[in-house]
Amino acid sequence: MFVVGPIFSREALTAPRQIQHFAARAGYVAALFVLMYTLGQVTFGWQQERHLGDLARFGAICFQVFSLLQLTLVVFFSLLFAAGNIAQEKDRKTLILLLMTDLRNRELVLGKLTASLLIVGVLLAVSLPAFALTSLLGGVEIQQIGWSLAVTAAAALAAGSWGTLIAFWREKTFQTLAYSVLGLVLFVGLIETLRAVLGPQSLAGEWLTLANPLRGLLLVIDPLATVSQSAGVASHPLSYVLAMLGLAAALSAFTIARLRVWNPSDQRSQPTAPEGVSDAHRKAYTRKVWHNPIIWREICTSAYGRKVFVIKLAYLVAFLAAAWFASQAPTDELILGMISPAGFAFVGVALLSLMLINAQAVTSFTTERDAKTLELLLVTDITAKEFIYGKLGGIFWNTKEVIVLPLLLVISFLVQGTLTLEDFVYVSLGFLVLVVFAGMLGLHGGISFDSSRSAIANSLGTMFFLFLGIFICMMLILEARSSFWLQLPSFLVFILGGAIGLSASLTHKNPSPALTMSAFILPFFTFYVITGYLLHETLGVWLVLTATYGFTTLAMLIPAVSEFDVALGRTSGDRG
C-alpha cells in the first residue's frame, strides 16, 4: 500500500461491498463455463465415447479460446476503466481537489491506475479454476496457464498505463477515450508494420515483437510452432512479460513527471469574431444561437475540445492502413477461413468507427451531467425532442469523417469490381443502420446510468461484447461445419447468455417490454445474420439486420423523446 497510496486502499475496501463486484465475478466464470460447454458440443457433439486424445484436444482448444478471449477483454477494459475513471474525476471537477491534498504524484497516478484495474485483476484471479480445468483434460501444462495469465496481466497493466497517461493529459472525456483506443490500434499496427519491414528474424524485429502481447500469448498457446520461427529474445514468454512491464513503467513514470504540468489546465476560451469585424467590435462580439441551441452547441462550439482534429487524423491513418492492406492482400484467400481481405479491412475500420461514434454519444450526455449543465437545460423550454435529436445531430456531424470514410472504401470496392451493385447497397445501408444504433445506444447508456463511469463502461462494453460475440459465433460455426445442426442447442445456450446480459444493460433503469424484447431478439437474429453471411445470402441478411437493429434503436429512442423525465428518473410518470 506504500507505493500506490490511499486511493487504491479505499477502492480495495469499498469495491468488494458492492453487488456489482460479486455479479461480475460470478458472471465471468459462468460465461467461461458456458463457452466451454459450447466448445464441447462443437468438438464432440452428442457422442458418448470419448478417448483420451479427444479430451486432450478439447482441453487445448478451450485453453486457446480462453486465453485469446481473456487477453482481448482484459486489454480493452483495462484501457476503458483507467481512462474513464480519471476522466470522470475531471468532469466532476474533483481532480483539482485531489491535487490540492498532500498526495504525491506517484500516489495519485499509481493509485488511480491500480484502483481502476482492481476488478480486472479480480477477474483474472477467478478465471484460474476454469483454466486449471483445461489442464485436467490434458493437452495443456500448468506452466502454459501460468504464462498465459502472466502475459495477460502484464498487457493489462500496460494498457491501463496508456489510458491513465491519456486521461491525465487530455481534458475532454471523448478525446480521452478516442485517443486511448486509436493510440492502441495505431501502436499495434506500427509495431507489426516495422516488424515486417525490418524482418522478423532481425534483432530489431525480435525486439519489436516483444511489444505485441498477442504474439507472446501465441507463443504460450503453441510454443513449438512459434519457437521454430524465432530463437532470439522473443522465444520465451518471460521476455514479453518483462517488455509489457517495462512499457507500463515508462508510461507511468512519464505520467508522474507531467502530472502537475498538465493539471490543472485552463480550457476557458472566448468566442472569436469572424474576419472583417473591426477591433472595436471584437470584444462585444457574440455568436448567434440557432433555434435548437442543443445542436448549435454540438456543432458550433468546442464542446469536445479544440484538438478533435487529431482524433480524425489518427483515424485517417488507420483508414489508409486498412485500404492499403485491402489493395495488397491476395484476393483469393480468406482470412480465418471466413472473410476476404477487402471485407476484413472494411470490417476493421467500420468497427472502429462504431466504437468512436458510441463514445461520442455517451460522453455527449455524461459531460452535460457531470458539468452540472443538464439540470439547467431541463428547466428551460427545450423539449425532449429538441434535446435528443439535437444530440444525435451533433453526434453524427462531429463524427462525419468516420462515417464517410468506410463508405468511400465500399465505393472503391464497387469501382474495382470486388462488390456488385446489389452488395454495395446492402453493405452501405447496413452500415448506416449500425451507425444510428451506435449513436442511440450511447445516449441510452448515458440516460440509464447515473454514474458516468458506469454509463461509459456499459455503452462501450455492450458494443464490444456484441461484436466480440459475433466473432466467437463465426469461429464456432466454422469449427462445427457439417455438424452445425447437431450443435445448434449449444449455440442457443451461448446466445441466451448474451441476451440476458444485454437485457440487464438495456433495461437497467427503465425496463420496458420493447427493450426487453430487443435484448432477446438482437442476439438471436444476429446469429441468423452470421449464418446467412456464411451461406452467402444477401437480401435476407440485410433485411433481418435492418429490422432487428432498427427496432432496437426505436425501442431506445421513443422513450427518450416521449418520457424524458421518466427516463432520467426525475418522475415515475404513469408506470405505477
C-alpha positions as CSV (number, residue, x, y, z in Angstrom):
1,M,0.0,0.0,0.0
2,F,3.0,2.3,0.5
3,V,3.7,2.6,-3.2
4,V,0.1,3.1,-4.6
5,G,-1.2,5.2,-1.6
6,P,-4.6,5.7,-0.1
7,I,-6.6,5.8,-3.4
8,F,-6.1,2.1,-4.0
9,S,-6.7,1.3,-0.3
10,R,-10.1,3.0,-0.4
11,E,-11.1,1.2,-3.6
12,A,-9.9,-2.2,-2.2
13,L,-12.1,-1.6,0.9
14,T,-15.2,-0.3,-0.8
15,A,-15.4,-2.2,-4.1
16,P,-16.0,-5.7,-2.6
17,R,-19.0,-4.4,-0.7
18,Q,-20.9,-3.6,-3.9
19,I,-23.2,-6.1,-5.5
20,Q,-21.8,-5.4,-9.0
21,H,-18.4,-6.8,-7.8
22,F,-20.0,-10.2,-6.9
23,A,-22.1,-10.2,-10.1
24,A,-19.0,-9.5,-12.3
25,R,-17.0,-12.3,-10.7
26,A,-19.9,-14.9,-10.9
27,G,-20.9,-13.8,-14.4
28,Y,-17.4,-14.0,-15.8
29,V,-16.8,-17.5,-14.5
30,A,-20.3,-18.6,-15.7
31,A,-19.6,-17.2,-19.2
32,L,-16.3,-19.2,-19.4
33,F,-18.1,-22.4,-18.5
34,V,-20.9,-21.7,-20.9
35,L,-18.3,-21.2,-23.6
36,M,-16.6,-24.4,-22.5
37,Y,-19.9,-26.3,-22.9
38,T,-20.4,-24.8,-26.3
39,L,-16.9,-25.8,-27.4
40,G,-17.6,-29.3,-26.0
41,Q,-20.7,-29.6,-28.1
42,V,-18.9,-28.4,-31.2
43,T,-16.0,-30.8,-30.6
44,F,-17.9,-34.0,-29.5
45,G,-21.5,-33.4,-30.4
46,W,-23.8,-35.9,-28.6
47,Q,-21.5,-38.9,-28.8
48,Q,-20.7,-40.6,-25.6
49,E,-17.4,-42.4,-26.4
50,R,-14.5,-40.1,-25.9
51,H,-10.9,-41.2,-25.9
52,L,-8.0,-39.5,-24.0
53,G,-6.7,-38.0,-27.2
54,D,-10.0,-36.4,-27.9
55,L,-10.2,-35.0,-24.4
56,A,-6.7,-33.6,-24.7
57,R,-7.5,-31.9,-28.0
58,F,-10.6,-30.4,-26.4
59,G,-8.6,-29.1,-23.4
60,A,-6.1,-27.5,-25.8
61,I,-8.9,-25.8,-27.8
62,C,-10.6,-24.5,-24.6
63,F,-7.2,-23.1,-23.4
64,Q,-6.6,-21.4,-26.7
65,V,-10.0,-19.8,-26.9
66,F,-10.0,-18.8,-23.2
67,S,-6.5,-17.2,-23.5
68,L,-7.3,-15.2,-26.6
69,L,-10.7,-14.1,-25.4
70,Q,-9.3,-13.1,-22.0
71,L,-6.4,-11.1,-23.5
72,T,-8.9,-9.2,-25.7
73,L,-11.3,-8.4,-22.9
74,V,-8.6,-7.5,-20.4
75,V,-6.7,-5.1,-22.7
76,F,-9.9,-3.3,-23.8
77,F,-11.5,-2.9,-20.3
78,S,-8.2,-2.0,-18.7
79,L,-7.9,0.8,-21.1
80,L,-11.5,1.8,-20.7
81,F,-11.6,1.7,-16.9
82,A,-8.3,3.6,-16.4
83,A,-9.2,6.3,-18.9
84,G,-12.9,6.6,-17.8
85,N,-12.1,6.7,-14.1
86,I,-9.8,9.7,-14.4
87,A,-12.0,11.4,-17.0
88,Q,-14.9,11.2,-14.6
89,E,-12.8,13.0,-11.9
90,K,-12.1,15.8,-14.4
91,D,-15.7,16.1,-15.5
92,R,-16.9,16.4,-11.9
93,K,-14.1,18.8,-11.0
94,T,-12.8,16.6,-8.2
95,L,-9.4,16.0,-9.6
96,I,-8.4,19.5,-8.6
97,L,-9.3,18.6,-5.0
98,L,-7.0,15.6,-5.1
99,L,-4.2,17.8,-6.5
100,M,-4.7,20.2,-3.5
101,T,-4.1,17.4,-1.0
102,D,-0.7,16.2,0.2
103,L,-0.9,13.2,-2.2
104,R,2.3,12.8,-4.1
105,N,2.3,12.5,-7.9
106,R,3.3,8.8,-7.6
107,E,0.4,8.1,-5.2
108,L,-2.1,9.8,-7.4
109,V,-1.1,8.3,-10.7
110,L,-0.4,4.7,-9.4
111,G,-3.4,4.9,-7.0
112,K,-5.8,5.7,-9.8
113,L,-4.2,3.1,-12.1
114,T,-4.4,0.3,-9.6
115,A,-7.8,1.2,-8.4
116,S,-9.1,1.2,-12.0
117,L,-7.5,-2.2,-12.6
118,L,-8.7,-3.8,-9.4
119,I,-11.8,-5.5,-11.0
120,V,-9.6,-6.7,-13.9
121,G,-7.2,-8.3,-11.5
122,V,-10.1,-10.0,-9.7
123,L,-11.5,-11.4,-12.9
124,L,-8.1,-12.8,-13.9
125,A,-7.8,-14.5,-10.5
126,V,-11.3,-16.0,-10.6
127,S,-10.6,-17.4,-14.1
128,L,-7.8,-19.6,-12.8
129,P,-10.1,-22.5,-11.9
130,A,-11.6,-22.5,-15.4
131,F,-8.0,-22.6,-16.9
132,A,-7.0,-25.3,-14.4
133,L,-9.8,-27.4,-15.6
134,T,-8.4,-27.4,-19.1
135,S,-5.1,-28.9,-17.7
136,L,-7.1,-31.8,-16.1
137,L,-8.4,-32.7,-19.6
138,G,-4.9,-33.0,-20.9
139,G,-3.1,-31.2,-23.7
140,V,-2.2,-28.2,-21.5
141,E,0.5,-27.8,-19.0
142,I,0.3,-25.8,-15.8
143,Q,3.3,-23.7,-17.0
144,Q,1.3,-22.6,-20.0
145,I,-1.6,-21.5,-17.8
146,G,0.7,-19.5,-15.6
147,W,2.4,-17.8,-18.5
148,S,-0.9,-17.1,-20.2
149,L,-2.2,-15.3,-17.1
150,A,1.2,-13.5,-16.6
151,V,1.3,-12.2,-20.2
152,T,-2.4,-11.1,-20.0
153,A,-1.8,-9.3,-16.6
154,A,1.3,-7.5,-17.9
155,A,-0.6,-6.4,-21.1
156,A,-3.5,-5.2,-18.9
157,L,-1.1,-3.1,-16.8
158,A,0.5,-1.6,-20.0
159,A,-2.9,-0.8,-21.5
160,G,-4.1,0.7,-18.2
161,S,-0.9,2.9,-18.0
162,W,-1.6,4.2,-21.5
163,G,-5.2,5.0,-20.6
164,T,-4.0,6.8,-17.5
165,L,-1.5,8.9,-19.4
166,I,-4.1,10.0,-21.9
167,A,-6.7,10.7,-19.2
168,F,-4.4,12.9,-17.2
169,W,-3.2,14.7,-20.4
170,R,-6.5,15.4,-22.2
171,E,-9.3,17.4,-20.6
172,K,-12.4,16.2,-22.5
173,T,-13.7,12.7,-22.0
174,F,-14.4,12.0,-25.6
175,Q,-10.8,12.9,-26.5
176,T,-9.5,10.7,-23.7
177,L,-11.5,7.7,-25.0
178,A,-10.8,8.3,-28.6
179,Y,-7.0,8.9,-28.1
180,S,-6.8,5.8,-26.0
181,V,-8.4,3.4,-28.5
182,L,-6.9,4.9,-31.6
183,G,-3.5,5.0,-29.9
184,L,-3.6,1.4,-29.1
185,V,-4.7,0.4,-32.6
186,L,-2.1,2.5,-34.3
187,F,0.6,1.3,-31.9
188,V,-0.1,-2.4,-32.7
189,G,-0.3,-1.5,-36.4
190,L,3.0,0.4,-36.3
191,I,4.8,-2.4,-34.5
192,E,3.6,-5.0,-36.9
193,T,4.5,-2.9,-39.9
194,L,8.0,-2.1,-38.7
195,R,8.5,-5.8,-37.8
196,A,7.5,-6.8,-41.4
197,V,9.8,-4.2,-42.9
198,L,12.8,-4.9,-40.8
199,G,12.3,-8.7,-40.9
200,P,11.0,-10.9,-38.0
201,Q,14.4,-12.6,-37.8
202,S,16.4,-9.4,-37.4
203,L,17.5,-8.2,-34.0
204,A,15.2,-5.1,-34.3
205,G,12.4,-7.3,-35.4
206,E,12.9,-9.5,-32.4
207,W,12.7,-6.6,-30.0
208,L,9.6,-5.1,-31.8
209,T,7.9,-8.5,-31.5
210,L,8.1,-8.1,-27.7
211,A,5.8,-5.1,-27.8
212,N,2.9,-7.1,-29.1
213,P,1.4,-9.2,-26.3
214,L,-0.7,-11.2,-28.7
215,R,2.5,-12.8,-30.1
216,G,3.6,-13.6,-26.6
217,L,0.3,-15.3,-26.0
218,L,0.5,-17.3,-29.3
219,L,4.0,-18.4,-28.1
220,V,2.4,-19.8,-24.9
221,I,-0.5,-21.4,-26.8
222,D,1.7,-23.2,-29.4
223,P,5.3,-22.9,-28.2
224,L,6.7,-25.5,-30.7
225,A,5.4,-23.7,-33.8
226,T,6.5,-20.2,-32.6
227,V,9.9,-21.2,-31.3
228,S,10.7,-22.8,-34.7
229,Q,10.3,-19.4,-36.2
230,S,12.3,-17.5,-33.6
231,A,15.3,-18.4,-31.4
232,G,16.2,-15.0,-30.0
233,V,14.8,-12.8,-27.2
234,A,11.2,-13.4,-28.4
235,S,11.4,-17.1,-27.9
236,H,10.4,-17.1,-24.2
237,P,7.1,-15.7,-22.6
238,L,9.2,-14.1,-19.8
239,S,10.6,-11.6,-22.4
240,Y,7.1,-10.5,-23.3
241,V,6.1,-10.1,-19.7
242,L,9.2,-8.0,-18.9
243,A,8.6,-5.9,-22.1
244,M,5.0,-5.1,-21.1
245,L,6.0,-4.3,-17.5
246,G,8.8,-2.1,-18.8
247,L,6.4,-0.3,-21.1
248,A,3.9,0.2,-18.3
249,A,6.7,1.5,-16.0
250,A,7.8,4.0,-18.7
251,L,4.3,5.3,-19.4
252,S,3.6,5.6,-15.6
253,A,6.9,7.4,-15.0
254,F,6.2,9.9,-17.8
255,T,2.7,10.5,-16.4
256,I,4.0,11.1,-12.9
257,A,6.6,13.6,-14.2
258,R,4.0,15.5,-16.2
259,L,1.0,15.3,-13.8
260,R,1.1,18.8,-12.4
261,V,2.2,20.3,-15.7
262,W,-0.9,19.0,-17.4
263,N,-3.2,19.6,-14.4
264,P,-5.0,21.8,-13.7
265,S,-5.5,23.0,-17.2
266,D,-7.2,26.2,-18.4
267,Q,-9.8,25.4,-21.0
268,R,-11.5,28.7,-20.9
269,S,-11.8,30.4,-24.3
270,Q,-13.7,33.4,-25.7
271,P,-15.8,33.3,-28.9
272,T,-13.8,34.8,-31.7
273,A,-15.3,37.1,-34.2
274,P,-15.3,36.3,-38.0
275,E,-12.9,38.1,-40.3
276,G,-14.0,41.6,-41.3
277,V,-15.2,42.6,-37.8
278,S,-13.3,45.7,-36.6
279,D,-11.2,45.5,-33.4
280,A,-13.7,47.9,-31.7
281,H,-16.5,45.4,-32.1
282,R,-14.5,42.2,-31.4
283,K,-14.8,42.4,-27.6
284,A,-18.6,42.9,-27.9
285,Y,-19.0,40.1,-30.5
286,T,-21.4,37.3,-29.6
287,R,-22.4,34.3,-31.7
288,K,-26.0,33.9,-32.8
289,V,-27.6,30.8,-31.4
290,W,-29.8,28.6,-33.6
291,H,-33.4,27.8,-33.0
292,N,-32.3,24.5,-31.5
293,P,-29.5,25.5,-29.1
294,I,-28.5,21.9,-28.4
295,I,-27.4,21.1,-31.9
296,W,-25.8,24.6,-32.2
297,R,-23.7,23.8,-29.1
298,E,-22.7,20.5,-30.6
299,I,-21.7,21.8,-33.9
300,C,-20.6,25.5,-33.4
301,T,-18.7,25.3,-30.2
302,S,-15.6,23.5,-28.9
303,A,-17.7,21.3,-26.6
304,Y,-15.3,18.3,-27.0
305,G,-12.1,20.2,-27.1
306,R,-10.1,22.2,-29.7
307,K,-8.0,19.3,-30.8
308,V,-10.6,16.9,-32.1
309,F,-8.9,17.1,-35.5
310,V,-6.1,15.0,-34.0
311,I,-8.5,12.1,-33.4
312,K,-9.7,12.4,-37.0
313,L,-6.2,12.5,-38.3
314,A,-5.3,9.3,-36.3
315,Y,-8.5,7.6,-37.7
316,L,-7.4,8.7,-41.2
317,V,-4.0,6.9,-40.7
318,A,-5.8,3.8,-39.6
319,F,-8.2,4.0,-42.6
320,L,-5.3,4.4,-45.1
321,A,-3.5,1.4,-43.5
322,A,-6.7,-0.7,-43.9
323,A,-7.1,0.5,-47.5
324,W,-3.5,-0.4,-48.3
325,F,-3.9,-3.8,-46.7
326,A,-7.1,-4.5,-48.8
327,S,-5.2,-3.5,-52.0
328,Q,-2.1,-5.6,-51.3
329,A,-3.6,-8.8,-49.8
330,P,-4.3,-11.7,-52.2
331,T,-8.0,-11.6,-53.2
332,D,-8.4,-15.4,-53.4
333,E,-7.5,-16.1,-49.7
334,L,-9.9,-15.9,-46.8
335,I,-8.8,-14.5,-43.5
336,L,-9.6,-17.0,-40.7
337,G,-11.4,-19.0,-43.3
338,M,-14.4,-16.8,-43.4
339,I,-13.8,-13.3,-44.8
340,S,-11.9,-11.8,-47.8
341,P,-9.1,-9.3,-47.2
342,A,-11.2,-6.5,-48.6
343,G,-14.1,-7.4,-46.3
344,F,-11.7,-7.7,-43.3
345,A,-10.3,-4.2,-44.0
346,F,-13.9,-2.7,-44.2
347,V,-15.0,-4.6,-41.0
348,G,-11.9,-3.3,-39.1
349,V,-12.5,0.4,-40.0
350,A,-16.3,0.1,-39.6
351,L,-15.9,-1.4,-36.1
352,L,-13.5,1.4,-35.1
353,S,-16.0,3.9,-36.5
354,L,-18.9,2.5,-34.5
355,M,-16.8,2.5,-31.3
356,L,-15.9,6.2,-31.8
357,I,-19.5,7.1,-32.6
358,N,-20.7,5.3,-29.5
359,A,-18.0,7.0,-27.3
360,Q,-19.0,10.4,-28.8
361,A,-22.7,9.7,-28.0
362,V,-22.3,8.5,-24.4
363,T,-19.8,11.3,-23.5
364,S,-22.1,13.9,-25.0
365,F,-24.6,13.1,-22.3
366,T,-22.4,12.3,-19.3
367,T,-20.4,15.5,-19.9
368,E,-23.6,17.6,-19.5
369,R,-24.5,15.8,-16.3
370,D,-21.0,16.0,-14.7
371,A,-20.6,19.6,-15.6
372,K,-24.0,20.4,-13.9
373,T,-25.4,21.8,-17.1
374,L,-28.0,19.1,-17.7
375,E,-30.3,20.4,-14.9
376,L,-30.0,23.9,-16.3
377,L,-31.1,22.7,-19.7
378,L,-34.0,20.8,-18.2
379,V,-35.5,23.9,-16.6
380,T,-35.6,25.8,-19.9
381,D,-38.3,25.5,-22.6
382,I,-36.2,23.0,-24.6
383,T,-38.3,19.9,-25.4
384,A,-37.2,16.3,-25.1
385,K,-37.3,16.0,-28.9
386,E,-35.1,19.0,-29.3
387,F,-32.6,17.7,-26.8
388,I,-32.4,14.1,-28.1
389,Y,-32.5,15.0,-31.8
390,G,-30.1,17.8,-31.3
391,K,-27.7,15.5,-29.5
392,L,-28.0,12.9,-32.3
393,G,-27.5,15.5,-35.0
394,G,-24.4,16.8,-33.2
395,I,-23.0,13.3,-32.8
396,F,-23.3,12.4,-36.4
397,W,-21.9,15.8,-37.5
398,N,-18.9,15.6,-35.3
399,T,-18.2,12.0,-36.4
400,K,-19.0,12.6,-40.1
401,E,-15.5,11.7,-41.2
402,V,-15.6,8.3,-39.5
403,I,-18.9,7.7,-41.2
404,V,-18.0,8.8,-44.7
405,L,-14.6,7.1,-45.0
406,P,-15.8,3.5,-44.6
407,L,-18.5,4.3,-47.3
408,L,-15.7,5.6,-49.6
409,L,-13.9,2.3,-49.1
410,V,-17.0,0.4,-50.1
411,I,-17.4,2.7,-53.1
412,S,-13.8,1.8,-54.1
413,F,-14.6,-1.9,-53.9
414,L,-17.6,-1.3,-56.2
415,V,-15.5,0.5,-58.7
416,Q,-12.8,-2.2,-58.7
417,G,-15.5,-4.9,-59.2
418,T,-14.9,-6.5,-55.8
419,L,-18.6,-5.8,-54.9
420,T,-21.6,-5.9,-57.1
421,L,-24.1,-3.0,-57.1
422,E,-26.6,-5.1,-55.0
423,D,-24.0,-6.0,-52.4
424,F,-22.8,-2.3,-52.3
425,V,-26.3,-1.2,-51.5
426,Y,-26.8,-3.8,-48.7
427,V,-23.4,-3.1,-47.1
428,S,-23.8,0.7,-47.2
429,L,-27.3,0.8,-45.8
430,G,-26.5,-1.9,-43.2
431,F,-23.5,0.2,-42.0
432,L,-25.7,3.3,-41.7
433,V,-28.2,1.4,-39.7
434,L,-25.5,0.3,-37.3
435,V,-24.2,3.9,-37.1
436,V,-27.6,5.2,-35.9
437,F,-27.8,2.2,-33.5
438,A,-24.4,3.0,-32.0
439,G,-25.3,6.7,-31.5
440,M,-28.6,5.9,-29.9
441,L,-27.1,3.2,-27.7
442,G,-24.6,5.8,-26.4
443,L,-27.3,8.2,-25.5
444,H,-29.4,5.5,-23.9
445,G,-26.4,4.4,-21.8
446,G,-25.9,8.0,-20.6
447,I,-29.5,8.3,-19.6
448,S,-29.8,4.9,-18.0
449,F,-26.8,5.1,-15.7
450,D,-26.3,7.9,-13.1
451,S,-22.5,7.3,-12.9
452,S,-20.5,8.4,-15.9
453,R,-18.1,5.6,-15.3
454,S,-20.9,3.0,-15.4
455,A,-22.5,4.7,-18.4
456,I,-19.3,4.6,-20.5
457,A,-18.4,1.1,-19.4
458,N,-21.9,-0.3,-20.3
459,S,-22.3,1.5,-23.5
460,L,-18.9,0.8,-25.0
461,G,-18.9,-2.6,-23.3
462,T,-22.2,-3.5,-25.0
463,M,-20.7,-2.6,-28.4
464,F,-17.6,-4.5,-27.7
465,F,-19.3,-7.7,-26.4
466,L,-21.8,-7.6,-29.3
467,F,-19.1,-7.7,-31.9
468,L,-16.8,-10.0,-29.9
469,G,-19.8,-12.4,-29.6
470,I,-20.3,-12.2,-33.3
471,F,-16.7,-13.2,-33.9
472,I,-16.8,-16.1,-31.5
473,C,-20.0,-17.4,-33.1
474,M,-18.4,-17.3,-36.5
475,M,-15.4,-19.2,-35.3
476,L,-17.6,-21.8,-33.6
477,I,-19.8,-22.2,-36.7
478,L,-16.7,-22.8,-38.8
479,E,-15.4,-25.3,-36.3
480,A,-18.8,-27.2,-36.2
481,R,-19.1,-27.2,-40.1
482,S,-21.2,-30.2,-41.2
483,S,-22.4,-31.0,-37.7
484,F,-23.9,-27.5,-37.2
485,W,-27.5,-28.6,-36.7
486,L,-26.4,-31.1,-34.1
487,Q,-24.6,-28.4,-32.1
488,L,-27.4,-25.8,-32.5
489,P,-28.7,-26.3,-28.9
490,S,-25.2,-25.4,-27.6
491,F,-25.2,-22.2,-29.7
492,L,-28.6,-21.3,-28.3
493,V,-27.3,-21.6,-24.8
494,F,-24.4,-19.3,-25.6
495,I,-26.7,-16.8,-27.3
496,L,-29.2,-16.9,-24.4
497,G,-26.4,-15.9,-22.0
498,G,-25.6,-12.9,-24.2
499,A,-29.3,-11.9,-24.3
500,I,-29.5,-12.0,-20.5
501,G,-26.5,-9.7,-20.2
502,L,-27.8,-7.3,-22.9
503,S,-31.2,-7.2,-21.2
504,A,-29.5,-6.2,-17.9
505,S,-27.7,-3.3,-19.6
506,L,-30.6,-2.0,-21.7
507,T,-33.3,-2.2,-19.0
508,H,-31.1,-1.1,-16.1
509,K,-33.2,1.9,-15.0
510,N,-36.2,2.0,-17.3
511,P,-37.5,-1.5,-18.1
512,S,-40.0,-1.7,-21.0
513,P,-41.5,-4.6,-23.0
514,A,-39.9,-3.2,-26.2
515,L,-36.4,-3.1,-24.7
516,T,-36.7,-6.5,-23.1
517,M,-37.8,-8.0,-26.4
518,S,-35.0,-6.2,-28.2
519,A,-32.5,-7.6,-25.8
520,F,-33.6,-11.1,-26.5
521,I,-34.2,-10.9,-30.3
522,L,-31.0,-9.0,-31.0
523,P,-28.5,-11.9,-30.3
524,F,-30.7,-14.5,-31.9
525,F,-31.3,-12.6,-35.1
526,T,-27.6,-11.5,-35.2
527,F,-26.8,-15.2,-35.1
528,Y,-29.1,-15.6,-38.1
529,V,-27.2,-12.8,-39.9
530,I,-23.9,-14.6,-39.2
531,T,-25.1,-17.9,-40.6
532,G,-26.7,-16.2,-43.5
533,Y,-23.5,-14.4,-44.4
534,L,-21.5,-17.7,-44.2
535,L,-24.1,-19.2,-46.5
536,H,-23.6,-16.3,-49.0
537,E,-27.1,-14.9,-48.5
538,T,-27.6,-11.1,-49.2
539,L,-31.1,-9.7,-49.2
540,G,-32.3,-11.8,-46.2
541,V,-29.2,-10.8,-44.2
542,W,-29.7,-7.1,-44.8
543,L,-33.5,-7.2,-44.1
544,V,-33.0,-9.0,-40.8
545,L,-30.1,-6.8,-39.7
546,T,-32.1,-3.6,-40.6
547,A,-35.3,-4.7,-38.9
548,T,-33.6,-6.0,-35.8
549,Y,-31.2,-3.1,-35.1
550,G,-33.7,-0.6,-36.4
551,F,-36.3,-1.9,-33.9
552,T,-33.8,-1.8,-31.0
553,T,-32.9,1.8,-32.0
554,L,-36.6,2.8,-31.9
555,A,-37.1,1.0,-28.6
556,M,-34.4,3.2,-27.1
557,L,-35.4,6.4,-29.0
558,I,-39.1,6.6,-28.4
559,P,-39.0,6.6,-24.5
560,A,-36.2,9.1,-24.6
561,V,-38.2,11.7,-26.6
562,S,-41.7,10.9,-25.2
563,E,-40.9,10.2,-21.5
564,F,-37.6,12.1,-20.9
565,D,-38.2,12.9,-17.3
566,V,-39.2,9.3,-16.6
567,A,-36.1,8.0,-18.4
568,L,-33.9,10.3,-16.2
569,G,-35.7,9.1,-13.1
570,R,-37.0,12.6,-12.3
571,T,-40.5,11.3,-12.1
572,S,-42.3,8.0,-12.0
573,G,-44.8,9.0,-14.6
574,D,-47.7,6.6,-15.1
575,R,-45.6,3.5,-14.6
576,G,-47.2,2.6,-11.3
